[in-house]
Amino acid sequence: MFDKTCSINYESHGDGPPVVLIHGMGGSLRQWDYLMPQLADQGFGAYALDLQGHGDSPKPRNLEYYHVEVIYEQLKCWIEQLKLSRPPLLVGHSLGGYLSLVYAIRHPENVHALVLTDPLYSPKQLSPIFRFLGKRPRTGIQFLDNLPTWTFDMVFQWAERIRRPIPPKMHRQLIRDFKRTTPLILNIPQTVFDLTPHLSSISQRTLVMWGSRDLTLSPTSFPKIVAALPEAESYTFAGSGHIPHLTQAMTFNRQVLDFASSMT
């Protein structure tokens, strides 16, 4: 069901303890443009990919390729092909957090630590709009496919209620990423399963961060994953929405760098 050659677009910066960066739905590796150079400057090797259906990675037109298990298998295959010298620190946002958790549950020996930002880990977290689209993915796919580019700016302004503006270059990149992502990704949320029963098995140190005004995933769900993970610590971005790694990039990067440095 997936390409065994793992033909995934990715970039790497630096050389040292590996840090793997996994974006969320509708994003791309460009969302890590602020973090990757800083990781490299601090002596880490940073690796970021475009998940299937996103960015410059392949975008199959068959809906079966947008099951979370297919996306996960592509990620797993890509990590294996990197042939890293040691287990990486996984940094995942939203869907990227879900994939990071699944990888840690299934391959604990291959994960050094985790940084999860507004992580998806249960269908119960999804906002009403995502639950609606999950029941009618083809309706949402058709709607998104016909949505003009200018409306994405309105969506960001509403969803994030931005108090700290995103730099114009990144704002344009966010809109571009959403528009070039295949609408078929709307099938992914309906295929995720609840990871809550498995969280207690994750023994790695984990930093969980989130925006207090997230409208995509319920903010009240994030303290619950912190409580469920045996070695978790947390940080809340007051006033941020679903993308604090972009709306409060300086603070986010410092948290990640401090955490990563403490693990070496």
Protein Blocks (a to p, Z undefined) as FASTA:
>chain_A
ZZfklpacdddedjdddddddddehiafklmmmmmmmmmmnopacdddddehiajbccdf
bfklmcfklmmmmmmmmmmmnopabdcddddehjlmmmmmmmmmmmmmlpfbdcdehiaf
bfklpcfklmmmmmmmmlmmmmmmmpcfklmmmmmmmmnopabdcdfklmmmmmmmmmmp
cfklmmmmmmpccfklmmmmpmbdcdddddfkbckbcfklmmmmmmmpmbbccdddehia
fklmlmmmmlmmmmmmmmmmmmZZ
